[in-house]
Structures are given as structure tokens and as C-alpha cells.
Amino acid sequence: MKRNVGNLDRVLRIIAGAAILSFAFVGPQSPWAYLGIIPLATGLVGWCPPYALLGISSCKTGGCGNKAGGSPSAGSSCCGKN
């Protein structure tokens, strides 16, 4: 699977997913809160099925954080890498 969720999008999905999922255990304790698993999982994996179906990608097109054709830094996470 080619990544189609950029780093900022991933962080926001993880935070939102964890917050929504927490409502299954605290607060309203609604079973609907288990839907928070979806953004949490897509954030952790970096791939979103609806994005893939629609041809959308929130990854930067500049090329994985490398500048002037150099190699990406060791700690960076590249879109398109597994």
C-alpha cells in the first residue's frame, strides 16, 4: 500500500481518533465512540481507503523532505514508503 496520508494529517487523525475512542470509556460511554478506531487506524497506518478510491493524497509532492535532490533524513517518514 502506498501511503496517501501526510504527516500532519496522520497526527490529526491519531489525536482525533484517540479522543473519539475515549468517549467509549469515559463521559457519555456511547458505543458510537468505537468509530474513533477508523481515524486512529488510518493515522497509524498512513493509508486511507477512501483517499485511495478518490485518488486523493495529503502527502507533499515535493518528495519526502529531501532538498535539492538529496536523500531524506534518517528519521523522516516518506509518503510512498512502506
N, C-alpha and C positions, 0 to 999 in steps of 0.2 A: 504494500500500500504506500503510495506516495503521499507525503504529508501535504495537507491543504489548509492547515490551521496555523497561523503565525504565532510568534511567541507572546505578544500582548493578548491576542485572542485566547490563547491557551491559559494564561494566568487568570484572565477574567472568567473564563468558563470554570476553572477549578475553584475559584473563590465563590462564584455564584452557585455552582453545583453543591459544594460543601455547605453553604448557607441554607439552601433549599432543603437538602437532605437532613440537616439538623432539626428541621421542623417535624420530622417523623418521630423524634425522640424527646424534644423539649417544646414548650409553647403549645401550639394547637394540637400537636400529635396527630396530624392528618395523614392517612395513607397516600394522599396525593403528593406528599413530600418526597416519596420514593422516586418521583420523576427527576429529582435532582441528580440521580445516578447518570442520566444521559449527558448533561453538560460536563459533569465530573469525568466521565469516561472519555468523552471526545477531547477534553482538555489534556488528560493524561496520555492518551494515545497520539494525539496530534492529527487525527484524521476524522473528518465529519462526513458521513454518508450523504446527507442532503447536499453538502457543498460539492461532493464528487458528482452527483447526478446532475447538478445545475452548472457544473464547470466553474465553480467559484473557488478562489483561493485567497486567503488573507496573508499568505506568505509574501515577503518582499520579493520583488522581481529583480532586485539588484544583485542577488547572488550570495546569500548566506553570510553576510557580514565581511566578506573579503573586499579589500580595497585595491584598486589598480591591478586586478588580476592575480593578486597574491593568494596564498592559501588561507582558509579560515582559521581563526584562532582555535587552540586546542579545546577550550571549554565551550565554544559556541555550538548551538544546536541548529543545524541546517534544515530548511524545508527540503523535502525530496530525499532525504536520507532516512534509512530505516533504523 
